[in-house]
Amino acid sequence: MRESKRSLAIAAAEVPPRTKPSNDPEPFFSRMARREKRPLGDFFGLENFGVNLTTIEPGGETALMHSHSKQDEMIYIVQGNPTLVTESGETTLTPGMCAGFRAGSVAHHVVNRSDRQAVLLEIGDRVKGDEANYPRDDLRAVMGEDGIWQFVHKDGTPY
């Protein structure tokens, strides 16, 4: 087992934010400008699952609406009142609430329609061969063998 050379405990807000706000190609990249992700799992060298401390400014969103073919995901609201948006409806969230999404289940994302920051934990596994479907956008993502997302249009042409 590979040990992290970092402290075993740190305030989550002290973990540096990602230097690149999104891996999405344009025109989707700019939609992620109102979020900040602090990759807690990466900071500690976790390999089996990821955890992000995500801050969403008013008008921002965690991601494009999506679902995963193999990855399970969960969110936990730390602060604020963001809205969980799925294909079947919307739910206003409050601190202490959580939601989970099995692989292959409902497409989802979290948007911040309030006038204050929202902060949440995003947790997901890191299953190889995962694909992401974006039902509202002309986008599909496939996890490469190198662990890097590769983005294509729904017809398969690359971005």
Secondary structure, DSSP 8 states (H G I E B T S, - for coil): ----SS-S---GGGS---SSS----TTTGGGGTTEEEEEHHHHTT--SEEEEEEEE-TT-BSSSSBEESS--EEEEEEES--EEEETTEEEE--TT-EEEE-TTS--EEEE--SSS-EEEEEEEE--TT-EEE-TTSS-EEEE-TTS-EEEE-TTS-B-
